[in-house]
Amino acid sequence: MPDSKVLSFPSSLSIDRAKKRAKAAVKAGEFPTITQALDAIARIEMGIPWGKAVAALKTQTKSRITQFMTVRDIQTVMGEIPSLTHFGFGAYRGRDKSFKDYLRDVEREKESLLGAVDECNKACMYLQHLEKRKTINGKSSTYGLKHSVEHYMKHMEGIEDYYVANGAFMCAAHFMGFKIEQGINGSPNGFINYSERSPIVRWRKLRDRQMMISAKLIRELDQLERELGLPTSSTVEHHRYLLK
């Protein structure tokens, strides 16, 4: 097994340095215990608790750590999908916009996508919980799914900027092995082969209606949040108190 001092998160923060940060945070009164401080760091870096994050780094399994993207990865995806931009497919095309201006905007959107590493990695964090099916799912476009990524990010600890562009989502989806089909009539959006049975889709459905679900489903939501690396919602804690 690799030594903990040489293990690093995708951001290049080493495990050793992270431990020092945790100790400093506890000393400064930001966290009551080292364990809580370490968990907070791991959730920011990889979206999962400290123990799971370190285990993933040590074993080099197909977890978040092997799925994080670099600028080179984005360039590779753009080479395989030439029409992909930060906007989605192509660029916004207003009625009064000339074709020359449209092409100029496409190039700007491509440059913007190259700088969207953080957005792509947020999408990867979501997509690792999204299961694939053989056929394209037409129920939600990539634009709708990119909003699901943002919703997921909003519920994670330590994430302040949760924005993810449509094109960044598609770039990450292609990188993660999903198939992408463009919408009709030159739509900037696409559709991917995701399964609605995925844990993260189930979590979203339960989260949206948590005030009306049964005790059994409350416990399921609690378990899903733990599996997805999310803090348990205050509403679930309230229900648990009522059910004691």
C-alpha positions as CSV (number, residue, x, y, z in Angstrom):
1,M,0.0,0.0,0.0
2,P,1.2,3.5,-0.7
3,D,2.5,5.5,2.2
4,S,-0.1,8.1,3.4
5,K,2.4,10.9,3.1
6,V,2.6,10.4,-0.7
7,L,-1.2,9.9,-1.2
8,S,-2.9,13.0,-2.6
9,F,-6.4,14.1,-3.5
10,P,-7.2,15.1,-7.1
11,S,-6.5,18.7,-6.1
12,S,-3.0,17.6,-5.2
13,L,-3.6,18.1,-1.5
14,S,-1.6,15.4,0.2
15,I,-3.1,13.2,3.0
16,D,-0.3,14.4,5.3
17,R,-1.1,18.0,4.6
18,A,-4.8,17.4,5.0
19,K,-4.2,16.0,8.5
20,K,-2.2,19.0,9.5
21,R,-5.1,21.3,8.2
22,A,-7.6,19.3,10.3
23,K,-5.5,19.6,13.4
24,A,-5.1,23.4,12.8
25,A,-8.9,23.7,12.2
26,V,-9.7,21.9,15.5
27,K,-7.1,24.1,17.3
28,A,-8.8,27.2,15.9
29,G,-12.2,26.0,17.1
30,E,-13.7,25.4,13.7
31,F,-14.4,21.7,14.5
32,P,-14.9,19.9,17.8
33,T,-12.9,16.8,16.8
34,I,-10.2,15.8,14.3
35,T,-12.6,13.2,12.9
36,Q,-15.1,15.8,11.9
37,A,-12.4,18.1,10.5
38,L,-11.0,15.2,8.4
39,D,-14.5,14.3,7.1
40,A,-15.2,17.9,6.1
41,I,-11.9,18.0,4.1
42,A,-12.6,14.7,2.4
43,R,-16.1,15.8,1.5
44,I,-14.8,18.9,-0.1
45,E,-12.1,17.0,-2.0
46,M,-14.0,13.9,-3.0
47,G,-17.5,14.2,-1.7
48,I,-17.2,11.2,0.7
49,P,-16.1,10.7,4.3
50,W,-12.4,10.5,5.2
51,G,-12.2,6.8,5.7
52,K,-13.8,6.0,2.3
53,A,-11.7,8.6,0.6
54,V,-8.4,7.3,1.9
55,A,-9.4,3.7,1.1
56,A,-10.2,4.8,-2.5
57,L,-6.8,6.5,-2.8
58,K,-5.0,3.5,-1.4
59,T,-6.6,0.9,-3.6
60,Q,-6.9,3.0,-6.7
61,T,-10.3,1.5,-7.4
62,K,-12.7,3.1,-9.9
63,S,-13.9,5.8,-7.5
64,R,-14.0,9.5,-7.8
65,I,-10.2,9.7,-7.8
66,T,-9.8,7.9,-11.1
67,Q,-12.6,9.9,-12.7
68,F,-11.5,13.4,-12.1
69,M,-10.8,15.3,-15.3
70,T,-7.9,17.5,-16.5
71,V,-7.7,20.1,-19.3
72,R,-6.2,17.3,-21.4
73,D,-9.2,15.1,-20.8
74,I,-11.5,17.9,-21.9
75,Q,-9.4,18.4,-25.0
76,T,-9.7,14.7,-25.8
77,V,-13.5,14.8,-25.4
78,M,-13.7,17.9,-27.6
79,G,-11.7,16.1,-30.3
80,E,-14.2,13.3,-30.2
81,I,-17.2,15.6,-30.2
82,P,-16.2,18.6,-32.4
83,S,-19.4,20.4,-31.9
84,L,-19.3,20.4,-28.1
85,T,-18.8,23.7,-26.4
86,H,-19.4,25.2,-22.9
87,F,-22.9,26.2,-24.0
88,G,-23.7,22.6,-25.2
89,F,-23.8,21.8,-28.9
90,G,-22.6,25.0,-30.7
91,A,-23.6,28.4,-29.3
92,Y,-26.6,30.6,-28.8
93,R,-28.0,31.6,-32.2
94,G,-30.3,34.6,-32.0
95,R,-32.4,35.7,-35.0
96,D,-30.3,38.8,-35.7
97,K,-26.9,37.1,-35.3
98,S,-24.9,36.6,-38.5
99,F,-23.3,33.2,-39.3
100,K,-19.9,34.9,-38.8
101,D,-20.8,36.1,-35.4
102,Y,-22.2,32.6,-34.6
103,L,-18.9,30.9,-35.5
104,R,-17.0,33.5,-33.4
105,D,-19.3,32.6,-30.4
106,V,-18.7,28.9,-31.0
107,E,-15.0,29.4,-30.7
108,R,-15.4,31.5,-27.5
109,E,-17.6,28.8,-26.0
110,K,-15.0,26.1,-26.8
111,E,-12.3,28.2,-25.0
112,S,-14.7,28.5,-22.1
113,L,-15.2,24.7,-21.9
114,L,-11.4,24.3,-21.7
115,G,-11.5,26.4,-18.6
116,A,-14.4,24.5,-17.0
117,V,-12.3,21.8,-15.3
118,D,-14.1,22.4,-11.9
119,E,-17.5,22.2,-13.5
120,C,-16.7,19.0,-15.3
121,N,-15.4,17.4,-12.1
122,K,-18.6,18.4,-10.2
123,A,-20.5,16.6,-13.0
124,C,-18.2,13.6,-12.6
125,M,-19.0,13.5,-8.8
126,Y,-22.7,13.3,-9.7
127,L,-22.3,10.9,-12.7
128,Q,-20.5,8.3,-10.7
129,H,-23.8,7.6,-9.0
130,L,-25.8,7.6,-12.2
131,E,-26.1,4.1,-13.6
132,K,-26.2,3.4,-17.4
133,R,-28.7,1.6,-19.5
134,K,-28.4,0.4,-23.1
135,T,-30.7,2.9,-24.7
136,I,-30.8,6.7,-24.6
137,N,-33.2,8.1,-22.0
138,G,-35.3,10.8,-23.5
139,K,-37.1,11.8,-20.2
140,S,-34.5,14.4,-19.2
141,S,-32.1,16.3,-21.4
142,T,-28.5,17.1,-20.4
143,Y,-29.8,20.6,-19.6
144,G,-32.2,19.1,-17.1
145,L,-29.5,16.7,-15.7
146,K,-27.0,19.5,-15.3
147,H,-29.5,21.1,-12.9
148,S,-29.6,17.8,-11.0
149,V,-25.9,18.1,-10.6
150,E,-26.3,21.6,-9.2
151,H,-29.0,20.4,-6.8
152,Y,-26.6,17.6,-5.6
153,M,-23.8,20.2,-5.2
154,K,-26.1,22.4,-3.1
155,H,-26.5,19.6,-0.6
156,M,-22.8,18.8,-0.2
157,E,-20.7,20.4,2.5
158,G,-18.1,22.9,1.5
159,I,-19.3,23.6,-2.0
160,E,-20.0,27.3,-2.5
161,D,-20.1,27.5,-6.3
162,Y,-22.4,24.7,-7.6
163,Y,-22.9,26.0,-11.2
164,V,-22.3,23.5,-14.0
165,A,-22.8,24.4,-17.6
166,N,-24.7,22.1,-20.1
167,G,-21.6,21.5,-22.1
168,A,-19.5,20.7,-19.0
169,F,-22.0,18.1,-18.1
170,M,-21.9,16.5,-21.5
171,C,-18.1,16.6,-21.5
172,A,-18.1,14.8,-18.2
173,A,-20.7,12.3,-19.3
174,H,-18.7,11.3,-22.4
175,F,-15.6,11.0,-20.3
176,M,-17.5,8.7,-17.9
177,G,-18.6,6.4,-20.7
178,F,-22.1,7.6,-21.3
179,K,-23.6,7.7,-24.9
180,I,-24.8,11.2,-26.0
181,E,-27.3,12.0,-28.7
182,Q,-28.1,15.6,-29.7
183,G,-31.7,16.8,-29.5
184,I,-33.7,17.5,-32.7
185,N,-33.5,20.6,-34.9
186,G,-29.9,21.5,-33.9
187,S,-30.7,21.7,-30.2
188,P,-27.8,22.7,-27.9
189,N,-29.0,20.0,-25.5
190,G,-28.4,16.2,-25.6
191,F,-29.7,13.0,-24.1
192,I,-27.7,10.2,-22.4
193,N,-28.3,6.6,-21.6
194,Y,-28.9,6.9,-17.9
195,S,-31.1,4.7,-15.7
196,E,-33.9,6.2,-13.6
197,R,-33.2,3.4,-11.1
198,S,-29.9,5.0,-10.2
199,P,-29.4,5.8,-6.4
200,I,-29.0,9.5,-7.0
201,V,-32.2,9.7,-9.1
202,R,-34.1,7.9,-6.3
203,W,-32.5,10.3,-3.7
204,R,-33.7,13.3,-5.7
205,K,-37.3,12.0,-5.8
206,L,-37.4,11.3,-2.1
207,R,-35.7,14.6,-1.2
208,D,-38.3,16.5,-3.2
209,R,-41.2,14.9,-1.3
210,Q,-39.6,14.2,2.1
211,M,-42.3,15.9,4.1
212,M,-44.9,13.4,2.9
213,I,-43.0,10.1,2.9
214,S,-43.4,7.2,5.3
215,A,-41.0,6.2,8.1
216,K,-39.6,3.4,5.9
217,L,-38.9,5.9,3.0
218,I,-37.3,8.3,5.5
219,R,-34.9,5.7,6.5
220,E,-34.2,4.9,2.8
221,L,-33.5,8.6,2.2
222,D,-31.2,8.7,5.1
223,Q,-29.2,5.7,3.8
224,L,-29.1,7.1,0.3
225,E,-27.7,10.4,1.6
226,R,-24.9,8.5,3.4
227,E,-24.1,6.5,0.3
228,L,-24.0,9.6,-1.9
229,G,-21.6,11.4,0.5
230,L,-24.2,13.9,1.6
231,P,-24.9,15.2,5.1
232,T,-28.2,14.0,6.5
233,S,-30.9,16.6,6.0
234,S,-32.3,18.4,9.0
235,T,-35.8,17.4,8.0
236,V,-34.8,13.7,8.2
237,E,-33.3,14.3,11.6
238,H,-36.6,16.0,12.6
239,H,-38.6,13.0,11.4
240,R,-36.3,10.6,13.2
241,Y,-36.9,12.5,16.4
242,L,-40.7,12.2,15.9
243,L,-40.4,8.5,15.2
244,K,-38.5,7.6,18.4
